[in-house]
Every structure is written in structure tokens, then in C-alpha cells.
Amino acid sequence: MVTPEPVEFRGTPVVPGLAHGPVLKVRDELDPEAVGRLEALAGLDPADALTAYDAAAAAVSQGYADRAATAAGAAAEVLTASAGLARDPGLRSAMESRINSGKPLPEAVSGAVAHFVTLFTQMGGLMAERATDLRDIERRLLARLADAPEPGVPTPAVPSVLVADDLAPADAAGLDAALVLALVTARGGATSHTAIIARQLGIPCVVGAVGVLDLTDGARVLVDGAVGALWVEPDPAEADRRVAADLEARAALAGWLGPGRTADGAPVKLLANVADADSAGAAATDPVEGVGLFRTELCFLGRADEPSVEEQTDVYAGVLGAFGQGRHVVVRTLDAGSDKPIAFATKTGEENPALGVRGLRLAHDNPGLLERQLDAIAAAAARTGTDTWVMAPMVATIAEAEVFATQVRARGLKAGVMIEVPSAALLAHQLLEVVDFCSIGTNDLTQYTMAADRMAADLVHLTDPWQPAVLQLVAIAAEAGRRSGKPVGVCGEAAADPLLACALAGMGITSLSMAAAAVRAVGSQLGAVTMAACEEAAEAALGARDPAAARAAVRGVLGPAD
């Protein structure tokens, strides 16, 4: 008897690794009794309805905040942002308007959320990512109003492959890696919240796998996070053999202690992305040579007022102090705005915040904001003695870079800029005449280059960092670094892809910064190939016509990634 070929689904690979197990689907519907209690709220008068909403919003916000307090890194970031969004005055105002116009409470909640989902989606860019957050907030608000448990990921009875339309930040951040063998979503891209948190946790992950919601609970699947594939009811013995080989290879990674080198000894610095002192302390125990991206804005998402220079100094010193003894820390100044609104810094009411006043642009109308932050960073560097580099986000012109570099150097620190706007990549050779280093943020560079929202399910094929147009811009910046003799790194999510990391090194990228959980896999892959092979891989990727062809071409040069 011939065994039939298993059904195959394809999506965007996010976190490499193989997993074989039963499907567990994520559902968000309320049970019938809760729906009945919710319908009974339709008769509340406006004052009582608004009071009930305020209590539910406060509970939902506190729930996010409680999860954030026990999380770190990207998980803490997105949970804190969702806590703020749940109590957003604009959302409450939209609710109150609908209640006062006679809408029943549940309908008012759904209508207010739908209004902002539409608004954020139309804005595109980073703001569109908040649509998933808002839908999660709506589900949690309705559950609280119905006196029912908040929705979320069910706790697997046995280790399972989690399948969902997409995961809200609270769900992604709360995944138990011991029970979730792999994560597969129908929506989302390589830089979505789900993808970023999956990388942090090291769970094999595939996103944008259209059709997976048709799977039934309990169906056994084999997931390959390296190639972005899912097979339904594969041959059990063969699936288990492949998983065992993958687990053996991953276990071997634990013995990789760095530093980042190719097989013939060419150095490629491997650095960590951190958000606060806790995540820095954890990353400092991993085989990294420092921090390539300290996201300072994540320390202040919940602040209504600007922290003093002294307060900022204490916060920054907590991160810098974890990386003394010859390692360096790259501090990014506030990347506030767009999907990271900070009350004391960002503008409100922008038509398209992703293309508006964010990052370094905030200093145009509020120069003191940047000056005080630079004073605090310099004070923290002096206190800890850590080699401190400072870079600005959202730089688009040479003039912006030059002014910023002058301010940073006046404080005795190294000055750099992020390349996340295509104009910066195209002018990298001139930028490096006025700054000491550049760091490429591939998440935003991909989005802006391809004019595609990172969260749009229909555009996942465009928001892939393997897009040849994006790689061409990376290569331009890397070549500018070669010619100037100055460092050019990558600190976007592309750095965590072991296969792509080799191609980036071959282009001339000098450092790769990523979630600490990805460092050993990247380091091991680099150590298995020569720099000549990396250069050949770079040429293969740059010559490809699309992301799939680029991956296949690089895999053909280097062999399968571990």
C-alpha cells in the first residue's frame, strides 16, 4: 500500500526548528451563557454603561500590565503598549459618544474598536500593527463585561502545535515553550509581534500560512520553521526521525560559546537587542559581544511626563552596567511615535504617524528632549565605564545625521544613525562621512522600501526581509562601510535568520544584533561556513528574483541551515 503524500501548507519562515505533534487551535468566542449576560447589558442607562466600561477597561489594562511586569524584552514592550491602548482616552471618548447616542453597551464597544481598527489600518505602516492589539482588547473588554474569563490561548493538555489566525501580544507573550511545540498563524509577517516574540522564546514559527485554520484539533502536523512549511499527517516514523535530528542539532548549539566567526576566522560581531535592565542582565550571560540595539523608548511607554535626566541616567546605567569588561552598548535615542506613542514626546492627530514625526524628527520642535536624553546617556556611560555608542532612528538626510553626530560627540560618545529609510541606504557613503557607524533596521527598511504594511496578510510576500530590493539597499550600505572602514551592522529581525545572516556577512555587514535566544543558532551557522561561501551566498541572494528564490539560492550555496 502506498502512503499518500501529506497535505502541505506554506508560509513565511520565522524561527527555524522542526516540531511534530497535534494541532491545538486558538478560539476567541464567548460561551452561550456569557453571551446572554452580555446581551443583558444592553438595557443599562448611559451613566451606568460608561461606569461598567471604565471598570472593564481598567481591569483589562491592569491585566496587560501584570503580564508585562513578569515579562522582558519584546514581550514586555508589546504588553505595556497594549495596557496603554486599553485605557486610551480616544477609545473611551468614542465609546462615550456611542453610548450617549443610544447604542447598547456591547455594540458601543465593538463600534468604537472597529472605528480605530479601520483608522489604524488605513494609516498603514506600524500603526496597522495595532489592529490586532485592538481586536484583542475588544474581546477582553466584552469578556470582562460578561463576567467571563478573558479569551486567550488554551493551556495544552499535551505538547501541541498552536494554530491561530494571529496572536495578540498578550497571548504571544504568555506562551509556554514547554507545551507549545511550534506556532503557525494564518496572518502576520516576519516582523509582526507574534514573530518577534516567537524568536525571543525560540519556538519554531511559521506565519502567513493561508488555509491553516481549516485544520482540525488533534490532526498531527510536522512544522519546519526554517523553510516555512507545514505537513498534515506525515509518516510518523519519518517525522519523528527528522524532529530527533533537529533536536540533536539544537542541543549542540548550547555548546557554542562565541565569539562570532566564520570557519576561516573572519569576525562577525553577534550582539543582543535589549529593552531594559532585566533583559540586558539576561542577555549579558549569553555569548554576545555587547548590545547592538538598546530600545530606550520601551523604558518609558507608560510615562505621562518626561523623566528627569537623573531618572534616565539610572535607567540607562542599569543596562550599560551589565556590559562592561570590553563589550559595548549601542543606545538608540527615543524611537517614539507611530506604534509607540509616548505621552511626553509624540504628536497626536497625525494622519499617517508611520510617515510622520517619529524618532529623531521629534527633536525638531522639541530639541530639549534629545539634549536631556544625551546628557543622561553620557552620565550613565561615565558612571559605568561602558563603551557607549549612540544612534538616532528615522534619519533621512545628511544634515540630520551631521547635527546629531555633533551633539553626541560633544558628550564624548560615538555617534551613529539607523538606516531604515531608503534615502539613508542610498546615501550611506555620505552618511558615513559624518558619523562613526550605521545600523540597518531591516523591519522598517523592508516596510518603507516595499510600501507594504508589515501586518497586512495579503502583503506578507512583500514584507519579507529576503526581498531582493531590500537586500540591494543593505548591500549598498554595507559596501559604504567597507570603503569607509566604519562598522555597518544589522539590528532588525533579519539578523536572527541563520541563513540570511551568512548572506549579510558576505555583503560586508560587520555585526548582527538580535534576540539573545537566536545568537547560538546564528553563531553556529556562521562558524560552519567560510567568508568566501558567505560572499557567494550574498551574490546568490542579490541575484534572485524573489524571496523564495533567494532562500533557495543561499541554501544551495551553504547547504541546509541547522
C-alpha atoms as one frame of an Amber mdcrd trajectory, in Angstrom:
protein
   0.000   0.000   0.000   1.351   3.418  -0.980   1.292   6.049   1.763  -0.412
   9.211   0.431   1.599  12.420   0.319   0.728  14.635   3.306  -1.145  17.886
   2.715   1.269  20.818   2.656   0.839  24.462   3.680   3.389  27.180   3.015
   4.013  30.432   4.846   6.824  32.768   5.852   9.577  31.101   7.913  10.266
  32.966  11.147  12.016  30.757  13.702  13.896  27.662  12.470  13.253  24.294
  14.041  11.178  21.160  13.478   8.187  20.052  15.531   5.723  17.150  15.214
   2.551  16.996  17.236  -1.222  17.523  17.425  -2.896  20.755  16.348  -4.461
  22.962  19.007  -6.449  25.845  17.530  -6.943  29.172  19.265 -10.582  30.273
  19.538 -11.879  33.540  20.917 -15.664  33.103  21.105 -17.601  33.606  24.341
 -19.689  30.680  25.585 -23.505  30.955  25.273 -24.033  31.859  28.953 -21.533
  34.732  28.708 -23.192  35.940  25.507 -26.509  36.024  27.360 -25.072  38.081
  30.218 -23.539  40.443  27.670 -26.863  40.928  25.891 -28.486  41.795  29.213
 -26.223  44.848  29.476 -27.977  46.433  26.504 -30.581  47.940  28.843 -28.149
  49.950  31.002 -28.600  53.710  31.063 -25.658  55.749  29.658 -24.108  56.614
  33.034 -24.142  53.021  34.274 -22.935  51.750  30.910 -19.952  54.097  30.972
 -19.148  53.109  34.565 -19.205  49.443  33.557 -16.951  50.183  30.595 -14.448
  52.090  32.759 -14.236  49.186  35.217 -13.728  46.669  32.401 -11.102  48.838
  30.680  -9.191  49.293  33.937  -9.219  45.529  34.558  -8.052  44.715  31.041
  -5.304  47.332  31.211  -4.131  46.041  34.574  -4.078  42.512  33.208  -1.713
  43.564  30.448   0.426  45.497  32.941   0.647  42.491  35.282   1.861  40.302
  32.401   4.355  42.973  31.359   5.791  43.064  34.879   6.779  39.403  34.635
   7.960  39.561  31.019  11.075  41.016  29.427  12.288  42.323  26.104   9.835
  42.360  23.208   7.124  40.679  25.303   7.220  43.420  27.929   7.209  46.044
  25.182   4.051  44.919  23.443   2.182  44.181  26.675   2.952  47.637  28.053
   1.793  49.221  24.817  -1.469  47.247  24.954  -2.021  48.303  28.575  -1.860
  51.918  27.459  -4.131  51.326  24.484  -6.818  49.671  26.666  -7.152  52.856
  28.708  -6.648  55.230  25.774  -8.765  58.417  26.154  -9.618  58.383  22.454
 -11.121  54.917  22.697 -13.119  55.936  25.767 -14.341  59.080  24.009 -15.542
  57.034  21.050 -17.306  54.693  23.477 -18.995  57.549  25.359 -20.196  59.126
  22.109 -21.841  55.899  21.016 -23.417  55.234  24.413 -24.842  58.760  24.591
 -26.311  58.334  21.117 -28.313  55.357  22.354 -26.115  52.428  21.337 -26.243
  49.399  23.675 -23.030  48.876  25.637 -21.729  45.778  23.768 -22.462  47.393
  20.393 -20.759  50.591  21.515 -17.619  48.665  22.465 -17.464  46.871  19.130
 -18.246  50.048  17.192 -15.576  52.120  18.936 -12.936  49.445  18.397 -13.972
  48.951  14.771 -13.576  52.693  14.191  -9.965  52.665  15.385  -9.164  49.389
  13.624 -10.259  50.990  10.362  -8.376  54.183  11.128  -5.129  52.421  12.048
  -5.376  50.067   9.082  -5.792  52.995   6.703  -2.729  54.653   8.238  -0.704
  51.586   7.336   2.859  51.068   8.469   3.498  50.439  12.128   0.122  51.793
  13.195  -1.621  48.984  11.316   0.050  46.507  13.682  -2.160  47.869  16.443
  -5.287  46.476  14.736  -4.532  43.020  16.176  -3.997  44.591  19.594  -7.315
  46.446  19.385  -9.250  43.323  18.442  -7.720  41.554  21.420  -8.701  44.452
  23.675 -12.280  44.252  22.343 -12.500  40.518  23.131 -11.151  41.065  26.622
 -13.472  44.025  27.295 -16.528  42.042  26.243 -15.423  39.099  28.379 -14.977
  41.338  31.417 -18.378  42.938  30.835 -19.913  39.455  30.609 -18.159  38.406
  33.835 -16.355  35.676  31.880 -12.673  34.694  31.734 -10.673  36.723  29.254
 -10.028  34.875  25.991  -6.609  33.599  25.121  -4.511  30.618  24.274  -5.824
  27.410  25.866  -3.380  25.501  28.035  -2.436  22.387  26.050  -3.099  19.070
  27.784  -0.141  17.657  25.861   2.661  19.411  23.930   0.962  20.765  20.801
   1.353  22.838  17.658  -0.574  26.062  18.199  -2.564  27.204  15.137  -4.233
  30.626  15.089  -5.439  33.344  12.767  -2.936  35.576  14.562  -1.928  36.002
  18.173  -2.455  39.150  20.185   0.551  40.385  22.172  -0.833  39.114  25.484
  -1.225  35.622  24.052   2.127  35.522  22.256   3.947  36.810  25.316   2.395
  34.176  27.555   3.320  31.110  25.504   4.849  28.224  27.433   7.706  26.849
  25.338   7.446  23.544  27.193   3.887  22.976  25.915   3.891  24.834  22.597
   5.964  22.790  20.156   5.536  25.266  17.300   3.425  28.243  16.327   1.629
  28.627  12.982  -0.551  31.623  12.075  -2.669  32.370   9.032  -1.842  36.077
   9.142   1.131  38.226  10.072   4.560  38.824   8.644   8.171  38.225   9.577
   8.270  41.396  11.699   4.867  41.097  13.408   4.576  40.994  17.198   3.946
  37.253  17.049   7.115  36.677  15.029   9.267  38.862  17.267   8.103  37.161
  20.468   8.428  33.678  18.934  12.067  34.496  18.175  12.603  35.650  21.732
  11.183  32.359  23.042  12.930  30.214  20.443   9.695  28.444  19.375   9.642
  27.180  15.760   7.305  29.536  13.942   5.659  29.987  10.540   3.397  32.968
   9.801   1.143  33.885   6.894   0.223  30.237   6.212  -3.069  30.717   4.395
  -5.581  27.910   4.914  -4.251  26.508   8.189  -7.436  27.479  10.022  -9.162
  24.648   8.147  -7.140  22.153  10.184  -8.958  20.219  12.879  -7.886  19.940
  16.501  -5.810  16.839  17.071  -4.595  16.475  13.487  -0.906  15.639  13.603
   1.384  18.011  11.725   5.082  18.430  11.037   6.250  22.046  11.107   9.541
  23.222   9.597  10.241  26.767  10.757  13.362  27.036   8.602  11.550  26.699
   5.284   8.075  27.882   6.346   6.251  24.599   5.685   3.592  22.525   7.449
   2.672  18.923   6.538  -0.540  17.286   7.749  -0.486  13.639   8.854   3.065
  12.905   7.699   4.605   9.468   8.065   5.021   9.280  11.883   8.356   7.459
  11.874   9.908   9.808   9.324   8.551  12.895  11.117   9.902  11.730  14.462
  13.279  10.950  12.892  13.524  14.455  11.432  12.492  16.067  14.714  15.022
  13.997  16.676  17.800  15.024  14.308  16.750  18.662  14.659  16.656  18.445
  18.457  20.119  16.909  18.460  21.400  19.740  16.281  19.746  22.348  18.509
  21.158  20.741  21.646  24.615  21.016  20.132  24.090  24.761  19.846  24.142
  25.061  23.640  27.879  24.399  23.491  28.505  27.320  21.151  30.249  29.994
  23.212  31.315  32.525  20.578  32.644  34.860  19.501  31.048  35.253  16.074
  33.462  33.972  13.428  33.252  32.250  10.071  35.000  28.905   9.666  38.117
  30.668   8.370  38.182  33.162  11.237  36.547  36.267   9.724  34.913  38.180
  12.603  31.180  38.986  12.604  30.118  40.511  15.915  26.978  38.983  17.407
  25.087  41.388  19.650  21.826  41.422  21.630  18.703  43.550  21.324  17.531
  44.676  24.793  14.756  46.782  26.261  15.656  47.319  29.918  17.991  46.316
  32.729  16.316  42.920  33.190  16.621  41.892  29.551  20.174  43.284  29.468
  21.162  41.256  32.518  19.797  38.084  30.934  21.474  38.777  27.584  24.811
  39.516  29.243  25.085  35.840  30.240  24.805  34.747  26.606  27.755  34.574
  24.186  27.301  38.099  22.822  29.876  40.824  22.365  27.588  43.574  23.572
  24.295  45.236  22.699  23.503  46.296  19.163  20.142  47.865  19.993  19.008
  49.262  23.332  15.451  50.452  22.709  15.289  53.304  25.225  11.683  54.254
  24.456  10.469  50.955  25.884  11.522  52.087  29.341   9.036  54.963  29.256
   5.932  53.786  27.379   3.751  54.191  30.448   5.066  57.620  31.487   2.795
  60.648  31.243   5.642  63.080  31.933   9.244  63.168  30.776  11.626  61.511
  33.245  14.352  63.744  34.626  17.953  63.462  33.495  18.723  61.773  36.803
  15.929  59.218  36.366  17.027  58.470  32.826  20.628  58.108  33.943  19.659
  55.443  36.475  17.669  53.516  33.838  20.445  53.612  31.236  23.135  52.727
  33.769  21.188  49.562  34.603  21.657  48.413  31.004  25.178  49.721  30.431
  26.428  48.268  33.688  25.609  44.740  32.534  28.064  45.051  29.627  31.374
  46.285  30.943  34.627  44.361  30.552  35.374  45.137  26.935  31.868  44.919
  25.486  29.994  47.868  24.030  26.355  49.026  24.041  24.596  50.795  21.177
  21.898  53.057  22.622  19.096  54.173  20.314  17.581  57.514  21.199  13.807
  57.654  21.588  12.059  55.944  18.696   8.754  57.380  19.867   5.791  57.946
  17.608   3.764  55.750  15.263   3.022  52.490  17.118   4.941  53.623  20.226
   3.120  56.741  21.382   4.751  58.275  24.432   2.675  60.941  26.141   5.550
  63.326  26.835   7.112  63.072  23.393   4.831  62.254  20.483   2.379  64.312
  18.498  -1.288  63.384  18.340  -3.689  63.562  15.454  -1.219  62.831  12.677
  -2.870  61.444   9.534  -0.081  58.915   8.981   2.174  58.564  12.036   4.368
  55.926  10.385   5.431  58.609   7.911   5.185  61.448  10.387   7.061  62.942
  13.310   8.787  59.994  14.934  12.300  59.168  16.079  14.874  61.910  15.559
  12.225  64.155  13.986  10.778  64.773  17.438  13.836  66.917  18.209  12.981
  69.447  15.500  10.236  71.040  17.604  11.492  69.831  20.971  15.311  69.930
  20.938  15.496  69.737  24.733  14.010  66.231  24.661  17.049  64.911  22.770
  19.564  67.027  24.640  18.401  65.783  28.026  18.450  62.182  26.829  22.001
  62.546  25.513  23.062  64.129  28.817  21.620  61.120  30.676  23.281  58.593
  28.353  26.630  60.345  28.780  26.221  60.365  32.560  25.360  56.662  32.580
  28.390  55.905  30.405  30.640  57.828  32.783  29.145  56.068  35.815  29.567
  52.555  34.405  32.676  52.986  32.259  30.974  51.035  29.450  31.957  51.748
  25.851  28.794  53.532  24.694  27.679  54.247  21.137  24.566  56.304  20.404
  22.420  56.189  17.274  19.387  58.090  16.053  16.328  56.447  14.454  14.479
  57.630  11.336  17.345  59.605   9.804  16.626  60.603   6.207  19.194  63.294
   5.328  22.898  64.015   5.697  22.140  67.264   7.512  20.146  65.453  10.202
  22.981  62.987  10.728  25.615  65.707  10.947  23.753  67.739  13.557  23.086
  64.620  15.630  26.708  63.472  15.423  27.944  66.855  16.626  25.690  66.660
  19.690  26.762  63.099  20.542  30.496  63.693  20.076  30.305  66.788  22.245
  29.491  64.403  25.058  32.423  62.116  24.317  30.421  59.296  22.748  30.466
  57.529  19.370  27.741  58.753  17.015  25.753  56.697  14.531  22.443  56.553
  12.720  19.924  53.903  11.804  19.324  53.066   8.177  15.619  52.309   7.961
  14.582  54.891   5.360  15.576  54.070   1.763  17.136  57.528   1.320  19.575
  56.742   4.135  20.635  53.492   2.461  21.175  55.221  -0.868  23.264  57.934
   0.814  25.132  55.612   3.189  28.548  56.554   1.771  27.870  60.219   2.598
  26.327  59.408   5.974  29.491  57.573   6.967  31.487  60.699   6.251  29.732
  62.412   9.178  29.011  59.537  11.619  31.087  56.757  13.174  28.809  53.809
  12.361  25.444  52.802  10.896  22.941  50.144  11.919  20.329  48.846   9.492
  16.832  48.367  10.886  15.531  45.815   8.398  11.999  45.812   9.827  11.263
  49.406   8.827  13.587  49.368   5.820  11.564  46.487   4.365   8.256  48.181
   5.078   9.259  51.516   3.603  11.076  50.028   0.616   8.191  47.788  -0.398
   5.419  50.263   0.574   3.718  47.420   2.412   2.233  47.293   5.902   4.017
  44.677   7.987   0.712  43.306   9.327  -1.226  43.085   6.064  -1.932  39.382
   5.494  -2.257  39.949   1.766   1.188  41.572   1.603   3.275  39.061   3.543
   5.177  38.255   0.365   6.307  41.888   0.213   7.257  42.335   3.863   9.868
  39.606   3.745  13.434  40.800   4.547  14.672  38.457   1.792  13.094  40.748
  -0.798  15.860  41.435  -3.365  15.167  45.180  -3.351  15.729  45.305   0.413
  18.903  43.231   0.131  20.187  45.569  -2.579  19.828  48.522  -0.182  21.567
  46.550   2.577  24.411  45.768   0.173  24.775  49.444  -0.744  25.110  50.384
   2.925  27.487  47.509   3.642  29.734  48.495   0.730  29.782  52.074   2.018
  31.009  50.708   5.333  33.733  48.688   3.615  35.000  51.708   1.729  34.963
  53.979   4.770  36.387  51.379   7.146  33.483  52.006   9.541  31.088  49.459
  11.086  27.720  48.801   9.456  25.506  46.372  11.367  22.004  44.938  11.128
  19.716  45.170  14.158  16.386  44.220  12.586  14.770  40.800  12.786  16.660
  39.692   9.650  19.778  39.306  11.801  18.179  36.361  13.641  17.819  34.239
  10.494  20.899  31.938  10.392  20.780  31.531   6.623  20.284  35.229   5.899
  22.944  36.123   8.472  25.563  34.423   6.310  24.487  36.353   3.233  24.547
  39.606   5.217  28.084  38.853   6.406  29.045  38.185   2.799  27.762  41.630
   1.821  30.103  43.218   4.342  27.845  43.589   7.399  30.155  43.705  10.433
  27.684  42.951  13.232  24.330  41.268  13.725  22.077  42.181  16.657  19.127
  40.011  17.609  17.082  38.483  20.408  19.566  36.671  22.633  17.744  33.355
  22.081  18.784  33.421  18.408  22.505  34.066  18.939  23.739  30.476  19.203
  21.938  29.335  16.045  23.334  32.256  14.063  26.822  31.842  15.515  26.857
  28.130  14.813  25.784  28.614  11.202  28.416  31.300  10.612  31.066  29.058
  12.137  30.221  26.279   9.701  30.985  28.254   6.517  33.853  30.329   5.171
  33.701  34.012   4.357  34.144  33.101   0.686  30.987  30.993   0.937  29.182
  33.892   2.626  30.201  36.182  -0.221  28.963  33.639  -2.752  25.698  33.397
  -0.792  25.359  37.190  -0.876  25.756  37.228  -4.645  23.186  34.440  -4.983
  20.634  36.292  -2.833  21.176  39.601  -4.611  20.707  37.935  -7.979  17.415
  36.251  -7.081  14.060  37.461  -8.350  12.011  36.895  -5.201  12.409  35.849
  -1.538  11.758  32.149  -2.148  14.353  32.062  -4.905  16.797  33.977  -2.684
  16.404  31.473   0.161  16.776  28.545  -2.205  19.850  30.065  -3.833  21.583
  30.697  -0.499  20.659  27.236   0.769  22.139  25.822  -2.430  25.426  27.593
  -1.697  25.631  26.872   2.026  23.654  23.658   2.385  20.677  23.263   4.765
  20.776  25.502   7.854  20.820  23.687  11.189
